[in-house]
């Protein structure tokens, strides 16, 4: 690894033990909005985001947006500190040990050392992303007893947290009596460092700042823009993944900080954040085994936010449950109903969205009142039924299923249509030939599976959108490059946010989000991995 400026760093694996961050899934706002507009009452569901490890307590004042105050410095009423606190060094990496010393405390008093930081989240408004939000939090790191002279002396390990400036405050009883600042520097690593074409490379940054100018990190692969890494909801830890591309030999990954534009700020040493380092790594492609089969990465295979089989209550007396309440177009699912009128035939209705562009403002409009009947269901003497059905060919995202008797809705549930790869090929081509890719289940919102960024050999070449195509699209890519394997990757990204215009929010919209699996407003959309072989 070669640093691009700032203090020398070592890979974080040498400094601390990697831990999985806690993850609490966010029930999509789109689901609530869709059900609400369809006449269903409000649903209760889990709402949460990955938090900074520990047991935080909320600081006195909450902060939204990207105000100019420094991260980790709570907005509290000014007060005169009566004791002194000092940290050595004042700049350190995650996992490093810092010395804590102080004086002026009551002799023999227990002094709590409280760490101030923030907790990030994406704020959603129905089908739109509003922007990033950061709420101040604090937590107790340690307690130390003052000696008879009122002095303290101990050491602390820098927490796994956002980078940038943080307050450490000394607390005696319920009063903060001292304060010192610590700047957390980012550290970088990649794994593995060699492998055949198509090897998944994991890039990790610990200590990503939350300030807008340095909160997103563009990645270059052989001087080509591969995508961006973020750590809004993951407590300052960004984990991005991309595949090794190119011929056998050395290839280079560069990690840069810049959020004003989605491209690297190459002369960052002349900017305001010249002390924040970037990094460069080399990866050696060892062989070309030929193109691998297409892969659709379901990032939430072990963290499904839509538990299967859970019945949902609607405005009527009955209940509906699904064997799997998410899936791709054409997938077979089992719908079960209970608590309904006995020996009665009722209609099964599917709800969807109608979308279109407004040509004058290039904005989206959506109506959630589109429905169609999928057929009938027949209850038995116990008021129950079982119905097998294929997921309809429709837009991706949340859809409502109703059982009706006449115009009365007797039971309701919802089903999420996932994006899917329908066809791809040919996989063996000559230079200049076209490769056709067809997808289905593209969605509806500015932050979910409506759009994909497309890369060719880790270079972004454009994006695709299912906005007004009913969820199904087909597009082509022309084969370029020398003989051998070439990679096509489709990454989730964010189309836009309400904060995008006029605010100092990160300009990371429209580029591949390499951290999509962990840090994205909608961790449901899969990445799609394709490969072709160019022959002579």
N, C-alpha and C positions, 0 to 999 in steps of 0.2 A: 504494500500500500504506500502511496505517496500523498502527502498532505498538500493541499492547494493554498495553504496560508494558515495563520494562527498558530496555536500551540501544538506541538507534536502529540499525537494520540496513539493509543494502542487499541486493538480490537476489543470491544466490550466483553468478549468472552473471557478475557484475561483479568477482567476487573470485577465481574460479578456473575453470579449464577443466573442463567436465564430462567424466567418464570412466565407462565401464561398469565396474561392479565384477566381479571374477572370480566365476564361478559354477561350482560343482561339484555335480552333482545327487546327491541322497540316495536310494539304493535303498530303497524303502518297507519298513519293518519288517513291515507287514502281509503282504507277499509272503513274507518269510522264515518268519513264523509260520504262514501258511497251508500252505506247502510242508512245513514241519516236522511239522505236525499230520497231514498227509496221508501221512506215511511217507517223505518225500523227505529226502535228506541235505542238509546246510547248503550254501548257495550263497555264492560269493564275489562281491562286487560293489562298485562305487564307493560310498564313504561320505564325505560332506563337505558343507560349507556355504559360502556366500559369506563371504569373509574380508575383514578390513580391508586395503586395498592396502598392499603392502610385503612384506618377508620377515620374519615375526615369529619370535621365539624364545620358548619357553614360560618364563614366570617360575617361580621355585622352587616356589611353592605354587599349586594349582588351587583355584578357588572355585566352588561351585554354589549355585543358588537366588539369593536376593536379600539376602544378608547386609548388615549395615549399614555395612561399610567402603566408602569412597568408590571410585568407578570409576577404574580406571587406577592405583590405588595397590596395588602388589603386597604380599602378606603375607610379608614377609621378617623375619628376625631383626633386632631393634633394633641399630643401630650408631651410633657417633659419627662424623659427617662431619668431615673435616679441612679442607675447602675451602668456599668460598661460591659460590652460584649465584643469579642474579637474572634474572627475566624482566620486560620492560617492553613493553606493559602486561601485567597479570596476568590480564585477561579479554579474549578476542579471538575473532573469528569464524573459521570455516574459510577458509583462503586468505589470511588477514591476515598481515602481517609483524610479528614480535616481535623485540626486541633481547635478546640473551643476553650477560650479562657475569658475570664471576666473578673470584675471587682466591684465593690460597693453594694454587695447584697447583705441582708441581715445575717449576722453570724449564725451558722448552723441551719439556715433556711433551706428547704427543698426548692430548687429552681427547675421549673419545667421548661424544656427547650421546644418551642412550638414552631413548626415549619409552615410557611404560607405559600400557597400555590393556587392553581386554578383547575377547574374541571370543564372540559370542552364538550360541546354537543352541536349537532346540526338542528336548527330550528326549521320546522316544516309548517306550511300553511296549505292544508289540503293537498293538491297536486303540485305545489310549487315549493322550492327550497327558498327560504328567506335568507339564510346565511349561517355563518359560524357564530357561536355564542360561547362565552367563557365566564363561568361563575367562580368567584373566589371561594376557596376552602382553606382550612388549616388543620393540622394534626400534630399531636404530641410525638416527638421523636425520642426523647429521653428525659429522665429526671436526674439531677445531680445535686448533691448537698454542698452548700457553701462551708468553707472551713472557718475557724474562729476569727479570722481576719476579714471574712466576707468575700473571699475569693473562690472562684470555681476553675477547675481545670479537668477537661475530659476530651474524648475524641468521638467523632461521629462518622458514619459512612454516608456518602452522598446518596440520597434516595433515587430510585428509578422514577424519573419524573420529567416534566417539561424542561427544556433548556432555558437559558437566560437567567435573569436576576430574580432571586428569591429572598424573602426576609426570614431570618431566624430570630425569634424573640424569646427573651427570658421572662418567665412568669412566676411570680411569688403570690400564692393564694389565688385570687381572681384578678390580679393586676399585672399588666405587662410593664416591666421595669427597665428593660434593656432591648437593644436591637442591633443586629449586624446583617450585612448583605453577603450573599454568595451567588456567584455566577456559575451556572452549570453549563459546561461545554459539551458539544456533541461528540459522540464516538461512532465509528463506522466499522462494519465488517461485511464480507461476502462469503458465501459457502454454497457449493464447493469452489475450488479454484481451477479445476480442469475437468474435462469430460467430453463426450461426443456431441455432435450437433443435436440440439434439442434438449440438452441438459437444463433442468430448471435451476436457475441461479437465484438464491435468496440474498437480498441486500437488506441490511439492518442498520438503522440509525437510532441510537439512544440519546435522548436529550434534545429533541427537536423543539425549538422555541415556539410559542404561540403567537408572537408578534407577526403581523401580516407580511412584513418584508422578508421574514426568514422562516415562515411556517410551512412552506412547501419547497421541495427539493427536486428540481429536474435532473433526470439521468440521461447521460449521453452514452451511446454504445458505438464505439468506433466513430466518434464525432457526429453521430446522428441522434436526433431526439427520440428517445424510446418511451418517455412518459414522465410522470411526476409521482413523488411520494409525499404522503401527509400523515399527520398524527393528531388530528383534532380530538378524536374520542378515545384514543389509546394512551393517554397519559404521557405523551411525548416520545413514544416508541413507534417508529415507522418500520414496517416489514413489507418490502416489495418483492415481487417475483417476476422474472422474465427469463426467456429461454436463450441459450447460447446459439448464436447464429454465425454464419460465415464459413470460409474454408478452414482447413486444418492450419493451426498456428495460433499466434498470440492475438488477442483482442482486448480492447480497453474500455473500461467503464469509468466515467467521470461523474462525480456527485457534486452538484452546485446548489447553493441556496439563492433563491430569487423568487418572489411572489408577485412582483409588480407586473411581470409578463411571464408566460409559461415557457420561457426559454432562459438559459443560463446567463447570468450577468458576469461576463468573463473578466472584467477588470474590477472585481468586487473589492480589491485592496484599496481602491480609490473611493469607495463608498462608505456609508455610515456604519456598516457591519464588517469592517475589514478584519476584526479580531475573531470572527466566527469562521472556522476552517471548513473547507470542503475536503474531498479525498479522491484519489484515483486508484483503481485496481486493474490488474491484468487477469484475464481468463484464457487458458490454453485449450483450444479445441483439439481433441486428440484423434478423432476419426469422424467419418461420415457414414453411418450405417444405413442411410436412406430414410425416406420420409416415414414418420410414425403415423398411426391411424388417428383420425380426428378425435379430439377430447373436448367435452363440455364440462368445465369445472364447476360443480355445484358447491359453492363455497360454504353453504350452510348444511352440509350433509349430516353433521353432528350437532347442529345448533339451530334446528328448525323453529322459526318463530310462530308457526301455525301448527300446533299439536294436532295430529290426525285423530279422528274418531270422537273428538269432544263435541257434544251436542250444543247447539246454540239456540237461545230463546228468541222468538220473534213476537210480533204483535198478536198472534193467534194462540190457540190453546196447545198446538202440537209442537213437536221437536223434530229436527232433522240432524243427521250426522253423516259424515263421509268417511269411507275407508282411508282416503288420502285427500286432504283438502288443498293440495297443490299438485300440479303436474303439467305436462306438455299437451299440446293439441293432439287429440286422438287417443290419449291414454285412457284406459278403462278404469272407472272408479265405481264403487258401490255406495248408493244413497239409501239410507234407512230412515223411515218415518215412524213416529209413534204419537199416541195421545190425540189421534185424529178420529173423525166420525167413522163408525164401523161400516163395512161393506159399501163403501162409497168410492166413486170414480172422481178424481180431481185432476186439475191441470198442473203441469210442471213448467214453470216460467223461468227464463234465463235473462238476467239483466246485463246490459253492456253500456258502452259509452260511444257517443258520436263526436268526432273531433274534426276540426278544420282550421286552416290558417286564415287569418284576416289579412288580406293583401296589403292594406294600408299601413298597418303597424307591425307586420310580421310577428304577430303574437298568436297564441293558441286559444281556442275556445273549446269547451267540453260540455256536453249535456249528458247527464246520467240517467235519463228517463227512457232510454231505448230498451225495449224488451222483445223477446220472441218466445213462443211456446215450443218446448222440446217434446211434447207428447203428454200422455196421461199416466197417472199412477192409480192403482186399485188397492184399497185397504181391505183387510180381512175382518173377521168378527172381533178381533182385539184392537181394531183401530190402527194397525201397523201395516207397513209395506216395505218391500225391498226392491230396489230398481237398479239395474246395471246401466250405465251410460258412458259414452265416450265424451271426453272433454271437447266442447264445441270449438270449431275453427274461428278464433276471435282474437281481439287485442289481448296482449299480456296484461297482467295485473289482477286486481280483485274483481270478481263478478258475484252477483247475488243469485241464489236459487230460491224460488218461492213455490209453495204448494197452495193452490187457490181453489176455492169452491165458489164458482161464479166470479164476482169481483173481490171477494173477501180473502185476504191472505191468512192462511191457517198456520203456516210454519215457514221458517226462513233459515237459511244458512248461507255460507259464502265459500267460494273456491278461487284459488289463485292460479292463473294461467302463466306458466313459466316460458321464457324464451327457449327456442330449440333450433338445432341445426337440421334442416330438412335434406339438403343435398349439397355436394361439393365435388368439383372436378373439372377437368381431369386431373389426376394427381401426378401424371407423367406428361410433361409438355416440352415444347421447344421454345426458345427465346422468341418473344413476340406474340405467342398464342395467349388466348384469353382463358381465365379460370373463372367459372361461375359458382357463386355461393348463394344459397337460398336459405332464409331463416323464417321462423314463424314465432308467434307469441310475443312480438315486440310490443312495448307497453304504451303508457299514457302520460306519465308525469315527467316533469323536467329533471327529476332526480332518480328515476328507476330505470327499468329495462326498455325505455323508449329509444335510446341511442347507444351506439357503440363507436369507439375510436378504433381505427384499423391500422396495424403496423405490418410492414413487410421487412423481414430481416431486422427487426427492432428499430425501424424508422417509421414514424407516423406518416401515412399517406393520405389520410382523410377520415371521414366518419360516415355512418349510415344512420338512418332515422325511419322509424315505422309510424311516424306521427299520424299521417292521414292515409296509410296504406292498409288499414284493417288488421295490422299485426304481421302481415306476410310481405317480405320483400325479396328481391333478387338483385344482385349487383355483380360486376365483373372486375377482375384485376388482371393486368397484363403481366406475363412472366418476363422478368428481367434478371440479369446476372449471369454468372458463369455456370458451367455444368455442376450438378450436385444438388443438395437439399437446400430448399429455401422455405422460410417460416412465415406464416400468416397468422397473426394473433388479433383477436377482437377483445377489447377491454371495455368494461363499464367506465363511463365518465359522467360528468355533470354538465348538463346543457347550459344552465344559467342559474342565477339566483336573483332575488329581488334586490339584494344589496350590491349587485354587480355594478350598477351605474352610480357613479358619484361618490362611492365610499372606498376606503382604503382596504377593501377585502382582497384576499389573494386572487390573482388572475389565473386561476388554474382550470378554468372551465374550457371544455372542448379538447382536452388532451387525455391520453390514457392514464388512468389511475392505477398505478402498479400496486398500490395498497388497498385495492378495492375490497378484498376479502375481510379486512379488519377495520378499515376506516373509510366509510362511505355512508351517505345518508340512508342507503337502501342496500343492505348486504344480502341481497337475494339474487341479483342478476349474475349469471355465470360468465366467466371468461371462456372464450372458445379458441382452441388451439388447433391449427391446421398446418399442413406441410405439403410441398410439392417437390418433385425432382425434375430439374431441367436436364434434358438429354441432348446430345449432339445432333 
